[in-house]
Amino acid sequence: MNKSKENRLQWHPACFAALNLEFLENRDDLEFLQEQTVNELPLRIDALIIKKTQNCKIKNEIGEIFRWYNLVEYKSPDDELSFNTFLKGIAEVYLYKIKQEKTRIDSYTLSFIRTRKPVVLFGVLKKHGFSISEKYSGIYYVSGRNLVPIQIVVSSKISGKEHIWLNSLTKKLSMAQAKELVTTTNELEGKKNKEFADAVWEIVTRSNKELIEKMREENIMCKAMAEIFKPEIDAAVEAAVEAAVEATTVTVRENACNDKGMQVFKNMIKRGFSREDAQAMTEISDELVERALAEC
């Protein structure tokens, strides 16, 4: 696949949807904002997650580092997480803090999410005096020279069961991961959650076409897709039923009118009215006129 075609894959909306589902247990405690400008300049952060109350406890281990304002930068599978990108993320935090004048710098955190481990970046960071520790599998804390807590989440290394949504944002999804994603999707409740799942599935299906085709052949996809689109399917069925009932009602009404018109036409003919006058007064069709005349 060439680069221009690859760029059409919308990874960032899928990541935003995945983040909403990652923090499903705490979503009432958090506010999720997508692509927020950090100041008057044309700089945007991919996602901003704001705690609604400072003392809420985040159950997801990715959110353990969170404070009040939590900026998230997502890099798609082919994007590099370089030292310049790292510094740009820090600059965006500072610029956003300046925009929010009354907030404290210790109210902020910065998270980077990337599919692969940024080995080169880790080497550069260590040379510049930063320390890197793996807090949880695939979740690295960067400390030493920064004013805000920073973590780098390697989505291919985090637990597939606990972080299935972010873990699925890859072009190398395994059958086991895909089946887990199907199971988790089927367990979701609520229209909004299914919409987020749909956004993740869209990028999964477009970036893992061979695997998805194999799943379709094995009939694995049907249940998950049916569950995601169940509200739309139900609405379509309901609309179709209503249309059918309306059509039937109209047909019955028309038939009743036609039957009554034909009876009046026949009565008028029996009373000596001409065909033309009787048809004009009853407004029935030529076909019904012929039928009425044949029955007279």
N, C-alpha and C positions, 0 to 999 in steps of 0.2 A: 504494500500500500504506500503510495507516495505521500510526501509530507503535507501537501495542500489538502489532500483528501482526509488525512489523519486529523488535521486541524479542525475538521467539521465536527468531530466527536466532542460533545459538550460535557467534559469531565467535571467542571466546577459546580454546575447545578446538581449533578449527581452526588458530589461530595457534601454539598449543603444539605441535601435530603438525607444522606447517610448520617451526618452529624445529628440531625433531628431524631433519627431512629436510635443512634448510639446512646443518646441521653434521654431515652423514652421514659425511664423511671423518674427522671427529674425535670421533665419538660415544663411542668407547671411552675417550677422554681426558676426557670431560665427564659430569657428572651433571645430569640435567634434573628439576627439581621444579616442580610446578604449584600456583599459588595458595597461596603460603606466607605464614603469619601473620608479621608483622614484630616483634610484641611481644605483651604481654597484651591490648592493645586490639584491637578488631575491624577491623584494617587488614590487607589482603592485597595482596601483589605478584603480578602475573599469572604470572610465571615466574622461576625462579631457576636459573641455569646455573653449576655449580661445576666448576672445573678440578680433576681428580684429581691432577695433578702440575703444579706451578707452571711448569716449563720446557717444557711441551708447546706446540708451535707450531700455532696455529689457521689453517687454510688458507682459510677463508671470510673475506672482507674485512670482513664485519659483526663478526666476532669478533676483529679485529685490536686493538681497544681493550681486550679482555678482560684482567682480572687474575684474582684467585682466586675472588671471589664477584661474580657478574654478574646484577644485577636487571633485569628487562625489564617494561615497562609497555606494553600493547597497547591502541590505541584503534581501535574498529571504524569503518567508513567514515562513519557519521553522527555519531560522537562528536567533540567538540571537544578539541583539545590547547591548553588555555589556560595562562596564567601560573600560575593557582592549581593546575592539574593538574601543571605542571612543579615547583612548590614541594612539592606533596604527594609526588611521586616522590622528591625529594631527602630529604624528611622520613622517608620509608619506608626509605631507605638508612641514614640515621643511626639510626633505631629498630632496624633489624635488626642493625646493628653493635653497638648497646648490648646486644642479646639475646645476641650472640656475643661475650662479654666479652673473650676472649683474642685476638681478631683485631685487625688494624691497619686504620685507615681507608683507607690506601693499597692495601688488598687488594680494594677494591670498585670497581665501575663501574655506571653506570645507562644503560639504553637505552630510548628511546621508539620505538614503531613505529606509524606512521599512514599511511593511504592517500594523503592529500593533503598538500602542503607547508603547514606552519603559518605562513603569511606574517605574520599579526597577532602571533603569539607571537614570531617572530624580531624584529619591530620593538620589542616591549616589552622583550625581553631586551637588545637593543642600548642602549635607553634606560637600563637598569639596570646597564650596564657590562660585560655579557657580550660575548664575541667569538664569531662564528659562521664556520666555514670548511667548505667542501664538500670533504671528504677524498676521497671517491669519488662517482660519480654517484648522487645520492639519499641519500648518507650524510653527515650534517652533524655536526661536532664543536662542542660548546659549551664554551667555556673562559673563564677570566678571574676568576671569583669563586667557583668551586665547589671543594670539597675532593676530589671524586672525578671521574674522567673521565666525561663525559656525551656521548652521541651521540643524534641524532634520525634515524631511518631512515624515509624517505618511500618506501613500497613501490611506488608507481606510477612512481617515477623510477629505481629500481635496475634493473640489467640483468635482462631477462626470462629470458635463457638461464641465467645464473649463479645467479639467485635466483628461479627459477620458482615455488617454493612460496609464499613471502611475496608475490610479485608477483601471484599468482592470487587473493589474498584481496581481491576487489573486486566491486562490483556492475556493473562496466563491462568485463568480460572481453572481449577481442577474439577473433576466430576464430583468428588466428595464435597468441595466447597459449594458447588452449584446445588447439590441436593440439600445441603444444610440451609442454603439461602431459600430454597423452595419451602422447606419445613418452617423456617422462621417467618416467611411471608404469610403462610397459611395461618399462623398463630396471631397475626396482627388483627386488631379491632379498630374500627373507626375510619371514616372516609379520608381524613387528613393523613393518617398513617399509611393508608393504602396508596394515596397519591405520592407520598415520599418513596414508598417501595417501588412504585411505577417508574419514578425518575431513576432510581438505581438500576432497575431491570432494563431500562432503555439503553443505558450505556453498557451494561453487561452483555446484552444480546448483540449490540452492534460491534463490540470489541472482542467477542468470543464466538464468532459465527459458527465455526466448525463444531465446537462443543454444544452449542445450543441446538444445532441441527441434529446432532446425535441424540440429545435429550428429547427432541421432538419425535424422532424415530422410535425411541424407547417409551414414548408417551409419558415422560416425566414432567414435561412442561405444562400439560393441560390443566392439572389441578391448581397450580400456582397462578397461571394466567386467568383462569376462571375466577379465582378468589379475588385477584386484584381488580378485575373488571366487573365483579358481581354487581356493584351499585349501578354501573352504566347498563349492564345487561338487564337488570331488574327494571330499570327505568324504561328501557327500550321495549321490554315485554309489556309493561303496564301501558305504555303509549300505544302499542300495537293492539292490545285488547280494547282500550278505549276507542281507538279508531274503528276497530271491527264492530264494536257495539253500536257506535254512532252510524256506521255504514248500514248495519242491519236495521237500526231504527228508521233511518231514512228510507231504506228499501221497503220496509213494512208500511211506513207512512205513504210512500208513493203508490204501493200496491193497493192500499185501502182507498186512496183517492181515485185511482184508476177504476177499481171495482165499482165505487159509488158513481163515478162519472159515466161508466158504461151503462149502469142500471138506469140512471136518469135519461141518458140518450135513448135507450130502448123504450122507456115509458113515453118519451116525447114522440118518437117515431110511431108508436101505437096510437097516439092521440092525433096524428095527422100532420105533425111538423115535418118540414122537409129535412133531408139529410144535412144540407148546408146550415140551416138555422139551428138544428139540434147540436151539430158539432161546434158551431160558433159559441153557443151558450154553455156547453159543457166543457169546452176546451180540451177534448181528448184527441189523441193522435189519429192519423189515418188508419194505422194498423188496428187500433182499438175500435175504430168505427167499423171496419170490415168484420172484426170479430163479433161486435154487437149486432150487426145486421144479419150475420150468419146464424146468430142465436135467437133472433126474433121469430 
